[in-house]
Amino acid sequence: MRQSHSRPAWTRHFVRRSERVRTTWKFRIALVVLIVGVGSLTSDWWTVVVGRSLLCERDIAPADGILLENFNPEYLLFERAADLRRRGIAPTVFVPIRVGADRRLDAVTWATAKVMAELAQLDQMEAIPVREVEPISLNAARDIQRYLGQKNVRSVVVVSPLFRSRRSVLVYQATLGRQGIAVGCEPVRGTMGVDSWTRTWHGVQGVMEQWLKLQYYRFYVLPFYS
């Protein structure tokens, strides 16, 4: 005769028995294959959507200055800034240059900027000293805000790398914009565009990094630090 092993009624207040339903390894593999397949078939659509989500809306109008983002020196930015200046968009190009603990411009960064400006035939370039303090983009924008305020600049066009441009405009609107400085944007395409960044691992890495930084600034830095 089989003996019953039922628990006393009072144990229900401390423990309970439950059944768990778990997926099989076949289902998990099939789900992964499905996701990869759908992602591959629709890549021409979603890769463009991801790329465009990082771009600012192009907005060029006559301004007091052109703000050239020089955090990662790129010659094409200097070339575009020179073109905008020749077109009469603004008389002066402002270039952020990092400074050391002694508040002096970093010699290498400043020399590199001058060489690129010379190659692009860009004159009337003015350095803005910025600190490298986390969060770097926000604190650099604050330094730029103070500098432009002292110069009585009321409007700028930001010349920014393509996939960084949306984050840049959000940061400048949260800093320069609050001081009454109008912010326009000119995104500059480098070797990759919204429809070609997936062709190389370097492109994928760069876009994913910019996407994560955009979310970091949008949902954490700007709401809590700006």
C-alpha positions in Angstrom: 0.0 0.0 0.0 1.4 3.4 -1.1 1.8 5.9 1.7 0.7 9.5 1.1 3.2 12.3 1.6 0.9 15.3 1.5 2.1 18.3 3.5 0.2 19.6 6.5 -2.2 22.5 5.7 -0.2 25.0 7.8 2.9 24.6 5.5 1.0 26.6 2.7 1.9 29.8 4.6 5.6 29.2 4.1 6.1 27.1 1.0 4.2 26.2 -2.2 4.5 23.8 -5.0 4.5 25.1 -8.6 5.0 23.8 -12.1 7.5 25.5 -14.5 7.1 25.5 -18.2 10.4 25.8 -20.1 11.1 26.2 -23.8 13.0 23.5 -25.6 16.4 24.0 -27.2 14.8 23.4 -30.6 12.4 26.3 -30.0 15.2 28.6 -28.9 17.3 27.8 -32.0 14.3 28.3 -34.3 13.6 31.7 -32.6 17.2 32.9 -33.1 17.1 31.7 -36.8 13.8 33.6 -37.3 15.1 36.8 -35.7 18.3 36.7 -37.8 16.4 35.9 -40.9 13.9 38.7 -40.5 16.7 41.1 -39.6 18.7 40.2 -42.7 15.7 40.4 -45.0 14.7 43.9 -43.7 18.3 45.3 -43.2 17.9 47.7 -46.1 15.1 49.4 -44.1 16.1 49.3 -40.5 19.8 50.2 -41.0 18.7 53.4 -42.7 16.2 54.1 -39.9 19.0 53.7 -37.3 21.4 55.9 -39.2 18.8 58.7 -39.7 17.9 58.6 -36.0 21.4 59.9 -35.3 21.2 62.9 -37.7 20.2 66.4 -36.8 17.9 68.3 -39.1 19.9 70.4 -41.4 19.3 74.0 -40.5 21.5 76.7 -42.1 20.8 80.4 -41.8 23.1 83.5 -41.4 24.6 83.4 -37.9 27.1 85.2 -35.7 29.5 82.2 -35.9 30.2 78.7 -37.1 30.9 76.2 -34.3 33.2 73.4 -35.7 33.1 70.3 -33.5 36.8 69.4 -33.2 36.6 66.7 -30.5 37.8 64.1 -33.0 39.6 66.2 -35.7 38.3 65.5 -39.2 39.4 67.5 -42.2 36.0 67.4 -43.9 34.6 69.5 -41.1 37.1 72.2 -41.7 36.4 72.0 -45.4 32.6 72.4 -44.8 33.1 75.3 -42.3 35.3 77.1 -44.9 32.7 76.7 -47.5 29.9 78.1 -45.2 32.1 81.0 -44.4 32.8 81.8 -48.0 29.0 81.7 -48.6 28.6 84.4 -46.0 26.8 82.2 -43.4 28.9 83.6 -40.6 32.1 85.7 -40.3 34.0 83.6 -37.7 34.6 79.9 -37.2 34.9 78.8 -33.5 36.9 75.6 -32.9 36.8 73.9 -29.4 40.4 73.0 -28.3 41.0 71.0 -25.2 43.1 72.4 -22.4 45.2 70.9 -19.7 45.2 71.4 -16.0 47.1 74.7 -16.5 44.2 76.0 -18.7 46.5 76.2 -21.8 45.5 75.0 -25.2 46.8 71.5 -26.0 49.7 72.2 -28.4 49.2 69.2 -30.6 45.4 69.6 -30.9 45.7 73.3 -31.7 48.5 72.7 -34.3 46.5 70.0 -35.9 43.5 72.3 -36.2 45.6 75.0 -37.8 47.1 72.6 -40.4 43.6 71.4 -41.3 42.3 75.0 -41.5 45.2 76.0 -43.8 44.5 73.0 -46.1 40.8 74.0 -46.2 41.7 77.6 -46.8 39.9 78.6 -43.6 40.8 81.8 -42.0 39.3 83.7 -39.1 39.4 80.7 -36.9 39.1 81.2 -33.2 39.9 78.7 -30.5 37.5 78.0 -27.6 39.3 76.4 -24.6 37.3 73.4 -23.3 37.9 70.9 -20.5 37.8 67.1 -20.8 35.6 66.4 -17.8 32.9 63.8 -17.7 30.3 64.0 -19.2 32.7 65.5 -21.8 30.2 66.8 -24.4 28.1 68.5 -21.8 30.9 70.2 -19.9 32.6 71.2 -23.2 29.2 72.8 -24.2 29.2 74.7 -21.0 32.7 76.1 -21.6 31.5 77.0 -25.2 28.4 78.6 -23.7 30.5 80.9 -21.4 32.9 81.8 -24.2 30.2 82.7 -26.7 28.3 84.6 -24.1 31.4 86.8 -23.4 31.7 87.4 -27.2 28.0 88.4 -27.4 27.3 85.7 -29.9 23.6 85.1 -30.4 23.5 82.4 -33.0 25.7 79.6 -34.3 25.7 76.9 -37.0 27.1 73.7 -35.6 29.3 71.8 -38.1 29.3 68.2 -36.8 30.1 64.7 -37.9 27.1 63.0 -39.5 26.3 60.4 -36.9 27.2 62.6 -33.9 25.1 65.6 -35.1 21.8 64.8 -33.3 23.4 64.3 -29.9 25.4 67.5 -30.5 22.4 69.6 -31.2 20.5 68.2 -28.2 23.4 69.2 -26.0 23.8 72.7 -27.4 20.1 73.3 -27.2 20.2 72.4 -23.5 23.1 74.8 -22.9 23.5 77.5 -25.6 19.8 77.5 -26.2 19.0 78.3 -22.6 21.2 81.3 -22.9 19.3 82.6 -25.9 21.8 81.5 -28.5 20.1 80.1 -31.6 21.6 76.7 -32.7 21.6 75.6 -36.4 23.1 72.4 -37.7 25.1 71.2 -40.6 25.8 67.4 -40.5 28.9 66.4 -42.5 29.1 63.0 -44.1 32.5 61.3 -43.9 33.3 57.9 -45.5 30.0 56.4 -44.4 26.4 57.4 -44.9 23.0 56.2 -43.5 22.8 53.5 -46.2 26.4 52.2 -46.1 27.5 52.1 -42.4 26.9 48.3 -42.2 29.4 47.4 -44.9 32.3 47.5 -42.5 32.8 46.4 -38.9 34.3 49.8 -38.2 31.1 51.4 -39.5 28.9 49.2 -37.4 31.0 49.8 -34.3 31.0 53.6 -34.8 27.2 53.9 -35.4 26.4 51.6 -32.4 28.7 53.7 -30.2 27.0 56.9 -31.3 23.5 55.4 -30.8 24.3 54.3 -27.3 25.8 57.8 -26.5 22.7 59.5 -27.9 20.5 57.4 -25.5 22.8 58.0 -22.6 22.7 61.8 -23.1 19.0 61.9 -24.0 17.7 59.9 -21.0 20.4 60.4 -18.3 22.8 63.2 -18.8 20.5 66.0 -20.1 17.6 65.3 -17.7 19.8 65.0 -14.6 22.9 67.2 -15.3 21.9 70.0 -17.6 
